[in-house]
């Protein structure tokens, strides 16, 4: 599996940096965002180091589908029943801050502190 020893999320995947994990399997980890934009704000991060959606290839289709299906289950498990949003920033112009593909899933009562 591809990793980057300088990547923040690869270090979280490796257990070198702590995170409040809510899920881990052989393909993905999910944890609470340290700067949440909603009452419930988790990140789903593939264990495979992909910089962004610009690096996604047809062989990553199952991984991305897994992330979407898993996100729905995790939000239910975390008690989010009134809806949530998915955000996947891509590249500098798309607002991506960590150069490792990750899916933000945010929910809970509105108004949210940030959008």
N, C-alpha and C positions, 0 to 999 in steps of 0.2 A: 504494500500500500504506500502511495506517495505521501511524504510529509516534507515540511520545510522547518528546519531547526530554529529559524528566526521568527516563525509565525506564532502570534499570540494564541490563536485557536488550536494550532497543532500542539502547543505546549499544554493547553487545557485538556485536549484529547489524551495526551501522554500522562496526565496527572501531575505535571510539573508546576502548574498554577491551579489553585483551588477555584472551584465554581460550585454554585448551588444547583447540583444536577437534579433533574426530574426524570430523566430517562437515559439509558444507554443500551445499545445493541451492537451488533457487529458492523453496522454501517454508519450509525449516527449517534451523536450525543445531543441532549437537550438540557438547557440550564437557564436559570433566571438571568435576565439582563441586569448588569450592575448599575445602569442608569435608565431605569424603566420609563417608558413614555405612556404607560397605562397601568391600571391596578394589577393586571397580570400581563407580563411581558417576558416571553421566553425566546430563546434563540435555538434553532435547530441547525446543527453543524455537521456536515459529513466528515467522517474520519479521513476520507481521501482528501488530500489537499488539492482543491480546485480554486484558482484565484477568484474567478467570478463566473457569471453566466456566459461570458465570452469564451470560456474554455470548455463549456459543456459540449459533449459529442453524443451521437446516438446511443453509445454504450452506457451513458449515464441516465437514460430515461427511467429505468427501474429505481435508481437511487432517488431521483427527484419525485417520482410518484410515491415512493415510500415516505419521504419527508412530508408530503401533503396529507397523506392518509394518517400518518402518525400525529401530525399537528392537530387534527380534529379530535383524536382520542385524548391527547394530552390536555387540550383545553376543557373537554368534558371532565376529565379527572381532576383538573384544577378548579372546577366549579363555575366555569364560564358558560352561562346558559343563554345570555341575551345577544350573542354575536361577538365576532372578533374580526380582525383584519390581518392579512398577510402582507408583508413588505419584504421585497428582495432587491436591495440596491445593487447596481452593477456599475463598476468603474467610478473613477473620480467624479465625472460629470453626473453620475447617477446617485451620488451621495454615499458611496461605499467607503467606510473608514478602515475596516480590517480587510486585508487582501487575502481572504479565504471565504469562499462562498458560504453564506449563512442566510437563514430565513427567520425574520422577525415575525412572531405571532403575538398580537396584542389584543386584549379584551378586558372586560369588566365595565362597571358602571361609568357612564360619561358624566360630566365632561372630563376628558383626559388632560393632564398637565401640559402635554405637548402633542402635536399631531403626527 
